[in-house]
Amino acid sequence: MNNASSFAPGLDVQGFTPPLQLSQFKLVAFDMDSTLINIECVDEIADAAGRKAEVAAITEAAMRGEITDYKDSLRRRVALLKGVTVAHMEEVYTQRLQLNPGAAELVSACKAAGLKVLLVSGGFTFFTDRIKARLGMDFARSNVLEVGSGPNCGTLTGRMVDQPWGDICDGAEKRRTLLEVASLMGITPSQCMAVGDGANDLPMMKACSDAGGLSVAYHAKPAVRAQAMVAINEGGLDRLLEVLV
């Protein structure tokens, strides 16, 4: 990827000549973990079970694209969360989770320009619902952790709950969700942006870039940076506004 000389270091572009008009886009889709927020939630939940290293190793391999079956990798990680309490998840949200630099500013700028904002995550509704509300986002799709009842009330079972649209939000589901929302809005993928950091974000990013939209990698894995039209390697998410006016 060539570094555009007109930008400060750490911002790379390829496949288009900036600047683009922000208002030419109508929908922006964001990944959550390590993109909008500073942590991988599943890893931090696992910390409460003393299994962070084991879970984090699977997460890292999945994000690098070394594990091609994302659904299987997530089921393996969630199984290791069995017995973690909802109270522990609350601690992750209140004590460990922070918005990444520039996240609120970029979402605000997109909304001000008239874009709808989609949060589409391989993470969990416990966190995505809160981030959606916190940032005033329009749509969200992610996974539901099953919580036990009876004697196991308030603790994770190690399983996820199927939803009306399917079982797990993986890369294919992220792409499908973006295209579905675009269709419902009456727009084309050329009017969409997708922002992510891991291999499971590539399908939705490619759906945008192949159609003439915009794909954005944020502090991403090498394979994701290489395929993105914009790669933010230093600084906050709002650096995207350096190529959008």
C-alpha positions as CSV (number, residue, x, y, z in Angstrom):
1,M,0.0,0.0,0.0
2,N,1.4,3.4,-1.0
3,N,1.6,6.1,1.6
4,A,0.0,9.3,0.2
5,S,2.5,12.0,0.7
6,S,-0.2,14.6,1.5
7,F,-1.0,12.7,4.7
8,A,0.8,12.5,8.0
9,P,2.5,9.2,8.7
10,G,0.3,6.3,9.6
11,L,-2.4,6.8,7.1
12,D,-2.2,4.9,3.8
13,V,-4.6,4.9,0.8
14,Q,-4.9,2.9,-2.3
15,G,-7.4,2.5,-5.2
16,F,-8.7,6.0,-5.1
17,T,-7.7,9.6,-5.1
18,P,-8.7,11.5,-2.0
19,P,-10.5,13.5,-0.9
20,L,-13.9,11.9,-1.2
21,Q,-17.1,13.6,-0.2
22,L,-18.5,12.1,3.1
23,S,-22.0,13.0,1.9
24,Q,-21.7,10.7,-1.1
25,F,-22.0,7.8,1.3
26,K,-25.3,6.8,3.0
27,L,-24.3,3.9,5.3
28,V,-21.2,3.1,7.4
29,A,-20.7,-0.3,9.0
30,F,-18.3,-0.7,12.0
31,D,-16.8,-3.7,13.7
32,M,-16.7,-3.3,17.4
33,D,-13.9,-5.2,19.2
34,S,-10.5,-3.5,18.6
35,T,-12.2,-1.2,16.1
36,L,-14.7,1.0,17.9
37,I,-13.5,-0.2,21.3
38,N,-10.1,-0.9,22.8
39,I,-10.6,-4.6,23.8
40,E,-11.7,-8.0,22.6
41,C,-14.6,-8.6,24.9
42,V,-14.5,-12.3,24.7
43,D,-10.8,-12.3,25.9
44,E,-11.6,-10.0,28.9
45,I,-14.7,-12.1,29.9
46,A,-12.4,-15.2,29.8
47,D,-10.0,-13.4,32.2
48,A,-12.7,-13.9,34.9
49,A,-12.6,-17.6,34.3
50,G,-8.8,-17.7,34.4
51,R,-8.7,-18.6,30.7
52,K,-7.7,-15.4,29.0
53,A,-4.5,-16.7,27.5
54,E,-6.2,-19.7,26.0
55,V,-9.1,-17.7,24.6
56,A,-6.9,-14.8,23.4
57,A,-4.7,-17.2,21.4
58,I,-7.8,-18.4,19.5
59,T,-9.0,-14.8,19.0
60,E,-5.7,-13.7,17.6
61,A,-5.5,-16.6,15.2
62,A,-9.0,-16.0,14.0
63,M,-8.4,-12.3,13.5
64,R,-5.2,-13.0,11.5
65,G,-7.3,-15.4,9.3
66,E,-5.3,-18.5,10.4
67,I,-8.6,-20.1,11.6
68,T,-10.9,-20.1,8.6
69,D,-14.0,-21.4,10.4
70,Y,-14.9,-18.3,12.5
71,K,-18.1,-19.9,13.9
72,D,-16.1,-22.9,15.2
73,S,-13.5,-20.6,16.8
74,L,-16.2,-18.5,18.5
75,R,-18.0,-21.6,19.8
76,R,-14.7,-22.9,21.2
77,R,-14.0,-19.6,23.0
78,V,-17.5,-19.2,24.3
79,A,-17.4,-22.8,25.7
80,L,-14.5,-21.7,27.8
81,L,-16.6,-18.9,29.3
82,K,-18.9,-21.3,31.1
83,G,-19.5,-20.3,34.7
84,V,-18.6,-16.6,34.3
85,T,-21.1,-14.4,35.9
86,V,-23.1,-11.5,34.4
87,A,-21.5,-9.4,37.1
88,H,-18.1,-10.2,35.7
89,M,-19.3,-9.0,32.3
90,E,-20.5,-5.8,33.9
91,E,-17.0,-5.3,35.3
92,V,-15.5,-5.7,31.8
93,Y,-17.9,-3.0,30.5
94,T,-17.4,-0.5,33.3
95,Q,-13.7,-1.1,34.1
96,R,-12.0,-2.3,31.0
97,L,-13.9,-1.2,27.9
98,Q,-13.2,2.2,26.4
99,L,-14.0,3.8,23.1
100,N,-11.0,3.9,20.8
101,P,-9.6,7.4,20.1
102,G,-11.7,9.3,17.5
103,A,-14.6,6.7,17.5
104,A,-17.2,9.1,18.9
105,E,-15.9,11.9,16.6
106,L,-16.1,9.8,13.5
107,V,-19.5,8.5,14.2
108,S,-20.8,12.0,15.0
109,A,-19.3,13.3,11.7
110,C,-21.0,10.5,9.8
111,K,-24.4,11.1,11.4
112,A,-24.0,14.9,10.8
113,A,-23.4,14.2,7.1
114,G,-26.7,12.1,7.0
115,L,-25.2,8.6,7.1
116,K,-26.9,5.7,8.9
117,V,-24.6,3.9,11.2
118,L,-24.4,0.1,11.5
119,L,-22.6,-1.8,14.3
120,V,-22.0,-5.4,13.1
121,S,-19.9,-7.6,15.4
122,G,-18.8,-11.1,16.1
123,G,-19.0,-10.0,19.8
124,F,-22.0,-10.0,22.1
125,T,-25.2,-8.0,22.5
126,F,-24.3,-7.4,26.2
127,F,-21.8,-4.9,24.8
128,T,-23.0,-4.0,21.3
129,D,-26.4,-2.8,22.6
130,R,-24.7,-0.4,25.0
131,I,-22.2,0.9,22.4
132,K,-25.1,1.4,19.9
133,A,-27.0,3.5,22.5
134,R,-23.8,5.3,23.7
135,L,-22.9,6.4,20.2
136,G,-26.5,6.9,18.9
137,M,-26.0,4.3,16.1
138,D,-29.0,3.1,14.0
139,F,-28.6,-0.6,13.7
140,A,-26.7,-3.4,15.4
141,R,-26.2,-7.1,14.9
142,S,-24.1,-9.5,17.1
143,N,-24.3,-12.7,19.1
144,V,-26.3,-13.5,22.2
145,L,-24.6,-15.3,25.1
146,E,-26.9,-17.8,26.8
147,V,-27.3,-17.2,30.6
148,G,-28.4,-20.0,32.8
149,S,-31.6,-20.2,34.9
150,G,-32.4,-21.9,38.2
151,P,-29.3,-22.8,40.2
152,N,-27.1,-21.4,37.4
153,C,-29.0,-18.1,37.2
154,G,-26.7,-15.2,36.3
155,T,-23.9,-17.4,34.9
156,L,-22.9,-18.1,31.3
157,T,-23.7,-21.6,30.0
158,G,-20.9,-21.6,27.5
159,R,-23.3,-21.5,24.6
160,M,-24.9,-18.9,22.3
161,V,-28.6,-18.4,21.5
162,D,-29.8,-18.7,17.9
163,Q,-31.5,-15.6,16.5
164,P,-34.1,-15.1,13.8
165,W,-31.5,-14.3,11.3
166,G,-29.2,-17.2,12.1
167,D,-26.8,-18.6,14.6
168,I,-23.5,-16.6,14.7
169,C,-22.5,-13.3,13.3
170,D,-19.4,-14.2,11.3
171,G,-17.7,-12.6,8.3
172,A,-20.4,-13.8,5.9
173,E,-23.2,-12.5,8.2
174,K,-21.5,-9.1,8.5
175,R,-21.4,-8.9,4.7
176,R,-25.0,-10.1,4.4
177,T,-26.2,-7.6,7.1
178,L,-24.5,-4.6,5.4
179,L,-26.1,-5.6,2.0
180,E,-29.5,-6.2,3.7
181,V,-29.5,-2.8,5.4
182,A,-28.3,-1.1,2.2
183,S,-31.2,-2.8,0.3
184,L,-33.7,-1.7,2.9
185,M,-32.4,1.8,2.6
186,G,-32.7,1.7,-1.2
187,I,-29.0,2.4,-1.7
188,T,-26.2,0.4,-3.4
189,P,-22.9,-0.9,-1.9
190,S,-21.1,1.9,-3.7
191,Q,-22.7,4.2,-1.1
192,C,-21.4,2.2,1.8
193,M,-18.3,2.2,4.0
194,A,-17.0,-0.7,6.1
195,V,-14.5,-0.3,9.0
196,G,-12.8,-3.2,10.7
197,D,-9.5,-4.8,11.9
198,G,-9.7,-8.5,11.5
199,A,-10.2,-11.2,8.9
200,N,-13.9,-11.6,9.6
201,D,-14.3,-8.0,8.5
202,L,-12.9,-8.6,5.1
203,P,-16.2,-9.8,3.5
204,M,-18.1,-6.6,4.3
205,M,-15.1,-4.5,3.4
206,K,-14.7,-6.2,0.1
207,A,-18.4,-5.8,-0.6
208,C,-17.9,-2.1,-0.3
209,S,-14.6,-1.6,-2.2
210,D,-15.6,-3.9,-5.1
211,A,-18.7,-1.9,-5.7
212,G,-17.0,1.5,-5.6
213,G,-17.6,2.2,-1.9
214,L,-14.9,2.5,0.8
215,S,-13.1,-0.1,2.9
216,V,-11.2,1.0,6.0
217,A,-8.7,-0.9,8.2
218,Y,-8.1,0.4,11.7
219,H,-4.9,-0.7,13.4
220,A,-5.6,-3.9,11.6
221,K,-4.0,-7.3,11.0
222,P,-1.5,-7.2,8.0
223,A,-3.8,-9.1,5.6
224,V,-6.6,-6.6,6.3
225,R,-4.4,-3.6,5.9
226,A,-3.2,-4.9,2.6
227,Q,-6.7,-5.2,1.2
228,A,-8.2,-2.0,2.6
229,M,-8.5,1.2,0.6
230,V,-7.7,3.2,3.7
231,A,-5.5,1.9,6.5
232,I,-5.2,3.9,9.7
233,N,-2.1,2.6,11.3
234,E,-1.4,5.4,13.7
235,G,-3.8,7.7,15.5
236,G,-7.5,7.6,16.0
237,L,-10.5,6.6,13.9
238,D,-11.3,10.2,13.1
239,R,-8.2,10.2,10.9
240,L,-10.6,8.8,8.2
241,L,-11.8,12.4,8.0
242,E,-8.5,13.3,6.5
243,V,-9.6,11.6,3.3
244,L,-13.3,12.6,3.5
245,V,-14.6,16.1,3.3
